[in-house]
Amino acid sequence: MPIPSPIAEFEQFVLLAILQVGEDAYGPAIREEIARRTGRTPSRGALYVTLDRLEAKGYLASRAGESTPVRGGRARRLVRVTALGRRALRESRRALLNLWRGLGPELDRR
């Protein structure tokens, strides 16, 4: 199994938001989940560029949903996190927890 490449903070936000939204997550729902959980609303452009990048890395898979009249007949792009994406998140969490370990008192100093 390939070793996942490191993932940036916003990439983590996107992957985690997709997992929170569940199967068949799509752009607006992902943006709302990120905003709700982080207090930061990403731009649509940043989100879609990141979705493309994560899919190119193999961390996401996408498919076209059904077209809707609300979207002028266009289909939603539905995404899900792949096994490699989940592995990348686990590796990222492990690395961050290792870096945070023991820093509680250090961060509490003024």
Backbone as a printed PyTorch tensor [residue, N CA C, xyz], in Angstrom:
tensor([[[  0.8480,  -1.1770,   0.0000],
         [  0.0000,   0.0000,   0.0000],
         [  0.8940,   1.2410,   0.0000]],

        [[  0.5910,   2.2320,  -0.8490],
         [  1.4510,   3.4210,  -0.9150],
         [  1.4010,   4.2340,   0.3700]],

        [[  2.5130,   4.8930,   0.6440],
         [  2.5760,   5.7820,   1.8030],
         [  1.9200,   7.0930,   1.4100]],

        [[  0.9330,   7.5530,   2.1900],
         [  0.2680,   8.8070,   1.8150],
         [  1.2050,   9.9940,   1.9530]],

        [[  1.0560,  10.9500,   1.0490],
         [  1.8400,  12.1750,   1.1730],
         [  1.2220,  13.0340,   2.2670]],

        [[  2.0090,  13.9090,   2.8810],
         [  1.4770,  14.7450,   3.9670],
         [  0.3020,  15.5880,   3.4870]],

        [[ -0.6050,  15.8860,   4.4110],
         [ -1.7460,  16.7070,   4.0570],
         [ -1.7310,  17.9980,   4.8590]],

        [[ -2.0510,  19.0700,   4.1800],
         [ -2.0660,  20.4030,   4.7920],
         [ -3.3060,  20.5550,   5.6750]],

        [[ -3.3100,  21.6040,   6.4890],
         [ -4.4110,  21.8330,   7.4240],
         [ -5.7620,  21.9000,   6.7080]],

        [[ -5.8640,  22.6860,   5.6550],
         [ -7.1530,  22.8230,   4.9860],
         [ -7.5730,  21.5130,   4.3260]],

        [[ -6.6060,  20.7550,   3.8150],
         [ -6.9270,  19.4450,   3.2620],
         [ -7.5120,  18.5450,   4.3520]],

        [[ -6.9510,  18.6280,   5.5560],
         [ -7.5100,  17.8650,   6.6730],
         [ -8.9320,  18.3110,   6.9660]],

        [[ -9.1590,  19.6260,   6.9960],
         [-10.5050,  20.1410,   7.2340],
         [-11.4900,  19.5620,   6.2250]],

        [[-11.0950,  19.5630,   4.9580],
         [-11.9920,  19.0890,   3.9030],
         [-12.2720,  17.5970,   4.0760]],

        [[-11.2390,  16.7970,   4.2730],
         [-11.4380,  15.3570,   4.4360],
         [-12.3030,  15.0500,   5.6630]],

        [[-12.0200,  15.7210,   6.7600],
         [-12.7920,  15.4790,   7.9860],
         [-14.2420,  15.9370,   7.8210]],

        [[-14.4600,  17.0470,   7.1480],
         [-15.8250,  17.5260,   6.9140],
         [-16.5950,  16.5320,   6.0460]],

        [[-15.9410,  15.9630,   5.0520],
         [-16.6010,  14.9710,   4.2020],
         [-17.0170,  13.7690,   5.0400]],

        [[-16.1270,  13.3230,   5.9110],
         [-16.4790,  12.1980,   6.7830],
         [-17.6450,  12.5520,   7.6970]],

        [[-17.6780,  13.7920,   8.1860],
         [-18.7750,  14.2280,   9.0520],
         [-20.0930,  14.2950,   8.2810]],

        [[-20.0540,  14.8090,   7.0650],
         [-21.2680,  14.9330,   6.2460],
         [-21.7950,  13.5500,   5.8730]],

        [[-20.8840,  12.6360,   5.5690],
         [-21.2830,  11.2760,   5.2220],
         [-21.2300,  11.0210,   3.7350]],

        [[-21.7350,   9.8520,   3.3580],
         [-21.7260,   9.4480,   1.9580],
         [-22.3760,  10.5100,   1.0840]],

        [[-21.8700,  10.6460,  -0.0910],
         [-22.4220,  11.5760,  -1.0790],
         [-22.3560,  13.0290,  -0.6270]],

        [[-21.2560,  13.3950,   0.0180],
         [-21.0330,  14.7910,   0.3960],
         [-20.8210,  15.6070,  -0.8790]],

        [[-21.1900,  16.8700,  -0.8340],
         [-20.9980,  17.7470,  -1.9860],
         [-20.5980,  19.1280,  -1.4820]],

        [[-20.0990,  19.9670,  -2.3790],
         [-19.4710,  21.2360,  -2.0470],
         [-20.1550,  22.0850,  -0.9950]],

        [[-21.3920,  22.5280,  -1.1910],
         [-22.0260,  23.4050,  -0.1980],
         [-22.1380,  22.7710,   1.1920]],

        [[-22.4370,  21.4840,   1.2460],
         [-22.5350,  20.8160,   2.5480],
         [-21.1690,  20.7380,   3.2310]],

        [[-20.1300,  20.5270,   2.4490],
         [-18.7670,  20.4670,   2.9960],
         [-18.3670,  21.8380,   3.5360]],

        [[-18.6410,  22.9000,   2.7640],
         [-18.3440,  24.2790,   3.2170],
         [-19.0640,  24.5840,   4.5200]],

        [[-20.3390,  24.2350,   4.5980],
         [-21.1210,  24.5020,   5.8050],
         [-20.5650,  23.7500,   7.0080]],

        [[-20.1580,  22.5110,   6.7900],
         [-19.6040,  21.7060,   7.8890],
         [-18.2970,  22.3100,   8.3880]],

        [[-17.4360,  22.7430,   7.4810],
         [-16.1770,  23.3780,   7.8810],
         [-16.4730,  24.6490,   8.6620]],

        [[-17.3790,  25.4740,   8.1590],
         [-17.7210,  26.7320,   8.8340],
         [-18.3020,  26.4630,  10.2210]],

        [[-19.2010,  25.4960,  10.3130],
         [-19.8470,  25.1910,  11.5860],
         [-18.8580,  24.6990,  12.6340]],

        [[-17.9070,  23.8950,  12.2070],
         [-16.9880,  23.2750,  13.1680],
         [-15.7190,  24.0900,  13.4310]],

        [[-15.3570,  24.9840,  12.5130],
         [-14.1070,  25.7440,  12.7000],
         [-14.3250,  27.2350,  12.8690]],

        [[-15.5090,  27.7290,  12.4930],
         [-15.7460,  29.1640,  12.5280],
         [-15.1320,  29.8900,  11.3420]],

        [[-14.6050,  29.1480,  10.3910],
         [-13.9870,  29.7260,   9.1950],
         [-14.7280,  29.2150,   7.9690]],

        [[-15.2320,  30.1270,   7.1410],
         [-15.9420,  29.7270,   5.9250],
         [-14.9910,  29.8250,   4.7410]],

        [[-14.6450,  28.6850,   4.1550],
         [-13.7270,  28.7330,   3.0100],
         [-14.4310,  29.2660,   1.7680]],

        [[-13.6560,  29.8670,   0.8840],
         [-14.2350,  30.3010,  -0.3910],
         [-14.5690,  29.0660,  -1.2170]],

        [[-15.5130,  29.2320,  -2.1210],
         [-15.8760,  28.1170,  -3.0070],
         [-14.6650,  27.6940,  -3.8390]],

        [[-13.9290,  28.6920,  -4.3220],
         [-12.7620,  28.3830,  -5.1430],
         [-11.7330,  27.5500,  -4.3990]],

        [[-11.4340,  27.9480,  -3.1650],
         [-10.4570,  27.1980,  -2.3620],
         [-10.9340,  25.7710,  -2.1310]],

        [[-12.2260,  25.6210,  -1.8710],
         [-12.7600,  24.2830,  -1.6220],
         [-12.6290,  23.4090,  -2.8610]],

        [[-13.0640,  23.9230,  -4.0140],
         [-13.0590,  23.0790,  -5.2130],
         [-11.6480,  22.7800,  -5.7170]],

        [[-10.7310,  23.7150,  -5.5550],
         [ -9.3260,  23.4410,  -5.9070],
         [ -8.7870,  22.3340,  -5.0070]],

        [[ -9.1370,  22.4010,  -3.7310],
         [ -8.6690,  21.3930,  -2.7810],
         [ -9.3090,  20.0380,  -3.0640]],

        [[-10.5900,  20.0160,  -3.3980],
         [-11.2290,  18.7500,  -3.7660],
         [-10.5150,  18.1220,  -4.9630]],

        [[-10.1860,  18.9330,  -5.9650],
         [ -9.4640,  18.4190,  -7.1420],
         [ -8.1030,  17.8570,  -6.7450]],

        [[ -7.3850,  18.5980,  -5.8960],
         [ -6.0480,  18.1600,  -5.4670],
         [ -6.1310,  16.8540,  -4.6750]],

        [[ -7.1070,  16.7600,  -3.7650],
         [ -7.2520,  15.5450,  -2.9650],
         [ -7.6430,  14.3500,  -3.8360]],

        [[ -8.4450,  14.6000,  -4.8480],
         [ -8.8030,  13.5070,  -5.7510],
         [ -7.5810,  13.0650,  -6.5590]],

        [[ -6.7590,  14.0180,  -6.9970],
         [ -5.5450,  13.6800,  -7.7490],
         [ -4.5780,  12.8640,  -6.8910]],

        [[ -4.5430,  13.1230,  -5.5830],
         [ -3.6900,  12.3590,  -4.6610],
         [ -4.2620,  10.9780,  -4.3570]],

        [[ -5.5180,  10.7550,  -4.7320],
         [ -6.1540,   9.4710,  -4.4430],
         [ -6.8600,   9.4320,  -3.0990]],

        [[ -7.0180,  10.5910,  -2.4540],
         [ -7.6360,  10.6540,  -1.1330],
         [ -9.1510,  10.7730,  -1.2080]],

        [[ -9.6630,  11.1360,  -2.3800],
         [-11.1010,  11.2730,  -2.6080],
         [-11.4670,  10.5500,  -3.8850]],

        [[-12.7150,  10.1400,  -3.9370],
         [-13.3010,   9.6610,  -5.1820],
         [-14.5680,  10.4770,  -5.3890]],

        [[-14.8620,  10.8030,  -6.6310],
         [-16.0680,  11.5830,  -6.8950],
         [-16.8810,  10.9170,  -7.9930]],

        [[-18.1470,  11.2950,  -8.0030],
         [-19.0430,  10.8330,  -9.0530],
         [-20.1040,  11.9010,  -9.2400]],

        [[-20.7310,  11.8710, -10.3780],
         [-21.8070,  12.8230, -10.6560],
         [-23.1050,  12.2740, -10.0830]],

        [[-23.8060,  13.1190,  -9.3490],
         [-25.1180,  12.7570,  -8.8390],
         [-26.1630,  13.0330,  -9.9020]],

        [[-27.3990,  12.9420,  -9.4950],
         [-28.4870,  13.2310, -10.4250],
         [-28.5710,  14.7280, -10.6720]],

        [[-28.9850,  15.0940, -11.8720],
         [-29.1520,  16.5120, -12.1720],
         [-30.4290,  17.0110, -11.4960]],

        [[-30.4100,  18.2980, -11.1450],
         [-31.5660,  18.8820, -10.4730],
         [-31.9740,  20.1690, -11.1740]],

        [[-33.2740,  20.4660, -11.1860],
         [-33.7320,  21.7120, -11.8000],
         [-33.1610,  22.9510, -11.1010]],

        [[-32.9630,  22.8460,  -9.7900],
         [-32.4190,  23.9720,  -9.0200],
         [-31.0410,  24.3620,  -9.5410]],

        [[-30.2870,  23.3940, -10.0220],
         [-28.9310,  23.6490, -10.5310],
         [-28.9270,  23.8180, -12.0510]],

        [[-30.0660,  24.1080, -12.6300],
         [-30.1300,  24.3020, -14.0790],
         [-29.8710,  23.0260, -14.8450]],

        [[-30.1990,  21.8950, -14.2510],
         [-30.0100,  20.6090, -14.9170],
         [-28.6330,  20.0010, -14.7330]],

        [[-27.7570,  20.7070, -14.0430],
         [-26.4000,  20.1690, -13.8130],
         [-26.4210,  19.2050, -12.6270]],

        [[-25.5300,  18.2380, -12.6770],
         [-25.4180,  17.2520, -11.6080],
         [-24.4670,  17.7470, -10.5120]],

        [[-24.7520,  17.3560,  -9.2880],
         [-23.8340,  17.6400,  -8.1820],
         [-22.6310,  16.7150,  -8.2880]],

        [[-21.4930,  17.2110,  -7.8250],
         [-20.2950,  16.3820,  -7.7130],
         [-20.2990,  15.8130,  -6.2980]],

        [[-20.4900,  14.5240,  -6.1790],
         [-20.5450,  13.8570,  -4.8880],
         [-19.1840,  13.2360,  -4.6050]],

        [[-18.6950,  13.4060,  -3.3810],
         [-17.3560,  12.9190,  -3.0390],
         [-17.4080,  12.0320,  -1.8060]],

        [[-16.4100,  11.1630,  -1.7290],
         [-16.2280,  10.3270,  -0.5440],
         [-14.7320,  10.1620,  -0.3100]],

        [[-14.3660,   9.9320,   0.9350],
         [-12.9660,   9.7330,   1.2980],
         [-12.6030,   8.2810,   0.9990]],

        [[-11.4750,   8.0750,   0.3290],
         [-11.0120,   6.7240,   0.0070],
         [-10.2460,   6.1310,   1.1900]],

        [[ -9.9100,   4.8710,   1.0680],
         [ -9.1060,   4.2040,   2.0990],
         [ -7.7560,   4.9100,   2.2570]],

        [[ -7.1540,   5.3330,   1.1520],
         [ -5.8760,   6.0470,   1.2230],
         [ -6.0510,   7.3890,   1.9340]],

        [[ -7.1710,   8.0700,   1.6890],
         [ -7.4470,   9.3310,   2.3780],
         [ -7.6010,   9.1310,   3.8750]],

        [[ -8.2790,   8.0670,   4.2780],
         [ -8.4200,   7.7600,   5.7080],
         [ -7.0530,   7.4560,   6.3340]],

        [[ -6.2330,   6.7500,   5.5690],
         [ -4.8850,   6.4460,   6.0700],
         [ -4.0670,   7.7270,   6.2400]],

        [[ -4.1840,   8.6420,   5.2720],
         [ -3.4610,   9.9160,   5.3620],
         [ -3.9230,  10.7050,   6.5900]],

        [[ -5.2170,  10.6870,   6.8670],
         [ -5.7240,  11.3770,   8.0650],
         [ -5.1840,  10.7400,   9.3410]],

        [[ -5.1470,   9.4220,   9.3820],
         [ -4.6030,   8.7480,  10.5830],
         [ -3.1320,   9.0990,  10.7830]],

        [[ -2.3640,   9.1110,   9.6940],
         [ -0.9360,   9.4580,   9.7980],
         [ -0.7600,  10.9020,  10.2510]],

        [[ -1.5750,  11.7890,   9.7270],
         [ -1.5020,  13.1960,  10.1120],
         [ -1.8470,  13.3700,  11.5820]],

        [[ -2.9100,  12.7090,  12.0370],
         [ -3.3050,  12.7790,  13.4460],
         [ -2.1840,  12.2530,  14.3470]],

        [[ -1.5860,  11.1220,  13.9560],
         [ -0.4980,  10.5400,  14.7410],
         [  0.6630,  11.5160,  14.8710]],

        [[  1.0560,  12.1240,  13.7560],
         [  2.1790,  13.0640,  13.7670],
         [  1.8680,  14.2920,  14.6230]],

        [[  0.6650,  14.8350,  14.4830],
         [  0.2950,  16.0120,  15.2840],
         [  0.2410,  15.6930,  16.7730]],

        [[ -0.3360,  14.5630,  17.1200],
         [ -0.4010,  14.1910,  18.5440],
         [  0.9920,  14.0140,  19.1280]],

        [[  1.9080,  13.4550,  18.3380],
         [  3.2910,  13.3140,  18.8070],
         [  3.9320,  14.6760,  19.0420]],

        [[  3.6600,  15.6270,  18.1690],
         [  4.2160,  16.9690,  18.3420],
         [  3.5960,  17.6980,  19.5370]],

        [[  2.3060,  17.4970,  19.7760],
         [  1.6130,  18.1610,  20.8900],
         [  1.9660,  17.5500,  22.2470]],

        [[  2.3520,  16.2860,  22.2580],
         [  2.5940,  15.5790,  23.5090],
         [  3.5810,  16.3520,  24.3920]],

        [[  3.1420,  16.6380,  25.6070],
         [  3.9940,  17.2970,  26.5890],
         [  4.0300,  18.8100,  26.5020]],

        [[  3.2930,  19.4190,  25.5930],
         [  3.3620,  20.8720,  25.4340],
         [  2.3150,  21.6300,  26.2390]],

        [[  1.4200,  20.9460,  26.9420],
         [  0.4020,  21.6320,  27.7200],
         [  0.9960,  22.7030,  28.6250]],

        [[  1.9360,  22.3360,  29.5220],
         [  2.5270,  23.3380,  30.4080],
         [  3.2700,  24.4400,  29.6490]],

        [[  3.9210,  24.0960,  28.5600],
         [  4.6610,  25.0780,  27.7690],
         [  3.7130,  26.1230,  27.1750]],

        [[  2.5830,  25.6840,  26.7060],
         [  1.6250,  26.6060,  26.1000],
         [  0.9080,  27.4600,  27.1370]],

        [[  0.8200,  26.9530,  28.3640],
         [  0.1320,  27.6950,  29.4170],
         [  0.9880,  28.8490,  29.9830]],

        [[  2.2890,  28.8070,  29.7240],
         [  3.1650,  29.8920,  30.2110],
         [  2.8480,  31.1850,  29.4930]],

        [[  2.9910,  32.2630,  30.2180],
         [  2.7190,  33.5800,  29.6060],
         [  3.9760,  34.2380,  29.1840]]])
